[in-house]
Amino acid sequence: MRTVLAALALVAAAGCSVAGAAGSTGKTKLVIGYQSKTINTVTAGTLLRSLGYLEKRLGDKYAVEWQDYDTGAPITAKMVAGKIDIGSMGDYPLLINASRTWDIPAARTELISTTGYNLRGGLNMVVVPPGSTAQTLADLKGTKVSASVGSAGHGTLVQALEKAGVTGVEVVNHQPAVGASQLESGGVQAYAQFVAWPGLLVFQGKGRLLYDGSALDVPTFHGVVVRQAYAKEHPDVVDAFLKAQIDATRYLHEHPLAAARSVAEVTGLPPEVVYLYNGPGGISTFDVTLKPQLQAAHEHDVPFLKRIGDGFGGVDVPAFVNDSYLRRAYGPAYDKDVASTANPARITGTDPVCGRAVEDPATASELWLDGAATTQPAATPTCLLRQVAAAGSAVRAAYVPDTVTGTRWFADHAVWLKEGADFLPFTTRDGAAAYRAGHPKAKPVTYEAALKEAALKEAGA
């Protein structure tokens, strides 16, 4: 944290310039800071930029400059210096942003929208090497864990360790890509990060999920901040940005596979990983409204940030949140939609193998076949296994929800139990063990064995 705050102070000391000033072209410049690989922000960053919705709404009067970063810290540094007008980042970085800009009138920011959220905290996770013997967070005692200090992933790690009563863990400050390399080389024993890095490492076979942030049961989210001075001077720009973000969110809901492919092409992330988080029923719920549950989570997070390191003075969260711009852009449905926490993008349809309507989000699963224009819905994880068994090598990705937390995960990387005739997936070994403690008839089963049983059932044997 000291490193992050020192960097912010150095940038601020360099002097403030107005990012929104007119350039040599006579157009007013709008500078947007975003994180292309942090795919919970795509509706205010990667996808929004690719779709061109903002530029279409602004017209020729403004020149939009997009600046891409790995984490929220450099975006905050440039907002402190008046060099970025609008930025998107995770919940902990948002609090640091508010704290660092509040006493600088030209830089003071406001939280004006959400990009995506997970009410239980599933956007942040802890990964260990595939061959690690660690089963729970307690097994990390005496080890080094890579995290981006001050990030959402770091915040979840701190809270989770405290909740579990685990001490003696050394946090090593890395950018996400550096930390991933350190995990692979053995420089650290675990890796605590935000969307989409944990899913990426597991998909690549370079990591195993040790801790699912959903077990913490504290909402986590990403949001959009604007420099207050810029918003007052250019309310039309803020309105255009929010309407464009709403358009991008609608596009993601209506064209999930196309959106995943678009984000994957720009970022270099596998589309299967993007779709894990951003698809229907995904780990991310994309909804621009500023929900009271997220504000409450922000207030809950403040004490943990104070304990991470020196220099964080706290935040007046209610004063930081300003929904007036969003209400104007959103329209009369805002109050109804802000009160809802149902995922607007659900897996629907009829299961082609079990022959049932897919109605329950808690069990809805999904199969992506190679070369298919659309995905196949599955009513339950057991039905999904039957579909996978029937498809064989044509499977591109299969997704199932954790039996307890609902976190969507790769079926072939899930931990499976069999209880009666049902196969139950879990994101972690710890989660499966906790379930077995209350369900003694549930027995461990490998993914391969579950598929074989599902294949026999499909064949009618």
N, C-alpha and C positions, 0 to 999 in steps of 0.2 A: 504494500500500500504506500509506503514512503516513496518508493521509486515512481509510482504512478502520480502521486501528488506533487513530487518534485518536478516531474516533466510538465505537469499542468502549470505550475508556477513559472517555469522558465519561459513557456510559450506566452503566458499572460504578460510577463515582464518585457517581452519583445515589443509590446505596444499593440494597441487595437487598431484594426482597419475595418472599414465597413464593407462586408461582403456584398451587400445589396447595392452598392454604388454603381452608377452607370459607367459602362466601359467605353472604349474607343468607337464601338459600333453605335453608340447612343442607346443601346438596350440596357435595361436594368438587369443586373446579374442576380440570379438565385443560385446559391451554392448549397448542395445537399450532401450530407455525409451519411453513408450507409455501409452495411457489411454484407457483401454479396454472398458469402458462404454461411452466414447466420440466417438460415432459410426460414426462421420464424418472422423475419422482417421483410420478406420478399414483396409484400403488397405496398411497402413504402420504399422499396429499394430495387432489387434485381428484376423482379417481374414487372413492377411499375415502369421502370426505365425501358425494358424491352418492348412493352406494349405502346409506349409513347403517349399514354393518356394525358400526362401532365402537360407536355409541350402542346398538345392539341388544345387543351383548355386555356392555356396562357396566350397562345398566339404569338405574334411577332414582337410584342412589346418587351418580352423578357428573354434572356439567354440563360438556360439552365446548365449548370456545371455539376456533374456527379463525381463525388470523391469516394473511393472504395477503401475500407480499412478492415483489419482482422478482428478488432475489438472496439468497444465503445470509448476507451480512454483517449485515443488520439482525436476522436470526434469532439469530445468534451474540451480537450486542449484548444482546438481551433475555434470552438464556440466561445471560450473564454477570451480568445484574442479577436473575436468578431470576424473570423474568417470563414465560418460556416453558419448558415441561416437556419436550416432545418436538419435535424439528425434523428436517427433511429438506433435504439440500443436496448439492452436488457434491464431488468428491474434494479439490480444493484448499481450498474453504471448510471442509470437514470437518477438515482439518489445522489451519487457523487456529482453528477452534472448539476443538479439543483444546488447542492452545497457549495460548489466551486464558483457558480455564476451569480449567486443570490446577492452578494454585496457589490457587484459590478453592474451598474445600471444599463450600460450598453450591451452587456453579455447575458443578463438575467434571462432565464429560460422558463417556459411553461410546458407542462405535459398536455398535449392536445388530442391524442388518440392512442388507441392500442393497435398493434398489428396482429398478434396472436398470443394465445395464453394456454396454460394447462392448469386447471384448478387444483390438481394434486401435486404439481411440481415436476411432472415427468419430462420436461424439456431439458433438465440437467441430470447428469448421471456420472457414476464413477466406474471406470473400466480398469481391468487388470490384464496382464498378458494371458494368452490362452492356457498356458501351462502352469499358471499360478496356483498355489495351494490355498490361497485366501478364499474363505467362504462368506465372511461377514466383514463389516467395517472394523470390528475389534481386531481382526487379523492384520490390520494396517499399522498397528502400534509398533513404533520403532522403524518405520519405513519412510521413504520420500514419496510424496504425491505431487505430481505436476498440476498446476492450475494457473489461470491468468488472474493475478491478484486484483481483487475488486470487481471481478466479473460475476455474472449470475451463477456460473458453475462453482466458483469459489464460495459464494454465499451459501449455496446448498450444502457444500462439503462442510463448512464451519457449523451450520445448524445441525446437520446429520450426525457429525462426530459428537457434538455437545449432547444431543438427544440420546445417543447411544452410550454416553459416558466414556468415550474413547479419548485418551490423551497420548502424547508422545509421538504425534505425526508431524513430520516436517513438510511444510508446503513450499514447493520450489516454483518461483514465478517464471512462467514461459508463455510465449504466444502459442495458440493452439497447435499450429503445425510443428513447432519446435518440440512441444511436449509430446506429441504423437511419436516423433522420431526418438525421443528419449525413452519412451515406454518400450519401443521396439528394440532399442539397443541395450536396455537394462539399466539406464541411468537413473530411472525412477521405477518404483514398484506399482504405482497406480496413477490414474489420469482422471482428473475431475474437470469436466467441461460442459459446455452448453451445446444445444442443437446446432449443427447436425454431426458434430465430431464423434460422440460415442457410437451412434448408429453406423457411421462410416467405418470406424475401426473394427467393429464387430462384423459388418458386412464383408470387409476385406480379409477377415480371418486373423486380424492382428490384435484382437482384444476379446475379452469375455466380460459381460456385464456383471459387476459385483453389487452395485447399489443403484436401484431405480429411484430417482428423485420423487416419484409418486408415493413412496413409502413415508416420506416426510409429511405429506398431506398439507403442504403450504403452497398456495397458488404462486406460479411464476409466469412472467409475461415479458413481452417487449413492447415498446411504445415509441411515440414520436414526440420530440421536443422542438420548440421554435424559440428563437430569440424574441423576447417580449417586445423590444424596441422595433424589430423588423416587422412583427405582426401588426403592431399599431400603425406603422407607416405603410404597410402593404397588406391590408386585410383581404384584398381581392386575391392575392397570391395564396394566402393560407386557405381561403375558401376553395380555390382551384385545386390545391394540393389535396385537401381532404376529399373533395368530390372525386378526384382521380384515384385516390386510395380506395374509396368505396367501390369505384368501377373495377379496379384491379382485384379486389376481394371477391366481387361478384363473378368475375372471369375465372378466378381460381376455383370457386365452388361449381361453376357450370362446366368447366373444361379442365378437370383435375389432371388427367394424363398429359394433355398438351402443356399445361402450366409446369408440370414436373419436368417434362422434356426440355422446355424452354430454359428453366432455371439450371438444369443439369448442363445444358450446352454452354451457358455463360460461365458457370462456376467450375466446371470440370468434375463436379460431384456425380456419382452414379445416379441415374434417374430413379433406381429402386430405393435409394436412401432418401432422396428428396420426397418420394411418394410415401415413404414410411411416416414422415412427419406431416406432410402437407396434403395428403390424399383424404378422401372421405373417411371419417372416423379416425383420422390420424392423431398423432400425439399432440399436434398443434390444432387449436380451435381458432380459426381466423374470424375475427369480429372486431370492428374498429371502436365499438362503444367503450366508454370508460366506466367499467363496472365497479360498484362499491366493494365487492370482494377483493378486487385487485388493489384498490386504495388501502383497504384494511391490511392486505399482505405487505404493502409498502411500509405502512406504519409499524408492522411487526418486524420488518427487516432492519429498521434503523438501529436498534441496539446492537445487532450483530455487526453492522458496518463500523460502529464505534469501537468494537473490540478487535476488529481486524488490524487496525494500526492507527498511528497518530495522524492528526490533521483533518479528520472528518468531524465537523462540528454539529451535525444533525440537520434535519430538514423539517420545515413546516409543510407536511404533505398536503393538507387541504388547500393551502395557499399556492402550492406548486401545480395542482391540477386545475385546468381551466377547460371546461367542456362547452363554453359558449360558442366557439368557432365550429365545433363539431355538430352541435345542435342545429346551427343555422344551415350547415352543409347537408346534414342528414335528413332533416324534415320531420314531419309530425309523428313518424313511427319510432322516434328515438327513445322515448320513455318506456314503451313496450319492449323494445329490443334490448335496452340496457338492463332490464329486469330479468331477461332470459339467459340461462347458461347452457341451453341445449345447443349442441353442435349443429350449425346450419348445413353442414355437409355430412350426410349420413350414408352408410352403405345400404342400398335398397335393392329390390328386385326379387326374383325367385331363384332359389338354390337349384341348379340344374341336376344335381345328383340326389339330394334328399327330397326334392320336390316340395319345398316349403318356402313360404314368404319370409324374407329376411326382415324382421321387425324389431328385434331386441339389440340395441347398440352394445349391450354388455357382452354379447356373444357373437355379433356379426363379424365375419371374417372375409378375406378377399384373396383371390388368386389372379396373378398376372401371368399369362402364357406368352411364350415367345411368338412374336409376329402378330399378336392379337391387337385389334383396334380398340377394344375395350377390355375391362377386367370382368371376372366372374364373381358374383356374390356368394357367400356361404352362410347358412343360417347359424352354424355353430362351428367351433374348432374341430369337432369330430367329423362334421360334414366336409370341412375343408380338407382334412386328411384323406377322405375318400376321393375328393376331386384330385388332389395331388397324386394319389396312387394311380388313378385312372389316366392322368396326363403324362406321367413318366418324365422323360427328359425334356419335355416341352415347357416345364415350369421356369419362369423367369424370376418370380418372387411370390411368396405366400405370406400373408399377414394374419396374425391372430391377436386378440386382446388378452392381457393378463387376467386370470380368473378373478383376482381380488381387486387390483387397482385399475384395470381397464386399459393400461398402457399398451398401445399397439406395438407388436414386435415381429421379427422375422420368425416364421414357424420353425425353420431348421436351426435356429439359434436359441429357441425357447427351451425351458426345462419342463418336461412333461410328467404328469401323473395320470394314472388311470383309476377312476372311481366308478365301480359298477361297469356300465357300458360306455361311459363317457370318458373322453380324453381331455385333460385340463392343462392348459399351458400357463407358464409363469415366466416372467422376465429374468428372474434370478434364482439361484439355488436356495438362498436365504428365504425368499418368498415362498417357494415350494415347501421348504421345511416347516415354516410357520403354519402353512395350511394343513400339513400332515399332523401337526400337533393337535389340531382340533378335529381332524377327520382321519382316524386310524385305519380306515378301510382303503384310503387312497394310497396307491403303490407307485413307486418310480418306474418309469418306462422310457426307453430311449426313443428318439424321434424315428429312427429306422424301424424299431420294433412296432411302434405305433402305426407307421405306414403299412407294414406287412399285415397287421391285423385289420386295418382299414381296407386293404386290397382284398383280403379274404371275404370281408363283409360285402364289398362291392361286387365280388364275383358270386355272392350268394352261398359261399361255403360255410 
